[in-house]
């Protein structure tokens, strides 16, 4: 099985075959590859003398603890959601949309812990697809020879074949394969899933 960009019907079929907690683990790994975008935004905010806590990192860490067996009640997840939502990047002030996509993916994954459905998992992955599309579209506009007459279909084809997209689809495919082959989410497996998504501290767009 090899996932393809924006072919969500393939992803849906794969997720349906996974146990609920495995879906949460898959989504959490996706969030790790998006999270550096929020971290970039946060560092910029701190340069402007904002000294608040990184609540999205707190939330994502607690999701991994939940996957490892920590008992977290519904009230705690709702509190994490509420606290993190208060730190959502301002649409008017943030310079790039990548931080917003990362924040949304983590909020969706918090909800996924309470409702580990296939469709809720797909919402997380859609944030990755939109991140890739927006960023690669921006890169294309910066290149010589970019045509404003390019159709949407042509741009989707470019995004689908871009090295960032190819690598991300390969990573998602690998994670799903390993999840299918792993009946129990052991500490060792969760450690692999989490650290293999870190990309040396860089995001799926190689930003840090």
Buried (B, 14 or more C-beta within 10 A) or exposed (E): EEBEBBEBEBBBEBBEEBEBBBBBBBBBBBBBBBBBBBBBBBEBBEEEEEEEEBBBBBBBEBBBEBBBEEEBEEEBBEEBBEBBBEBBBEEEEBEBBBBBBBBBBBBBBBBBBEEBBBEBBBBBBBBBBBBBBBBBBEBBEEEEEEEEEBEEEEBBEBBBEBEBBEBBBEBBBEBBEBBEEBEEBEEEBBEBBBEBBBBEEEBBBEBE
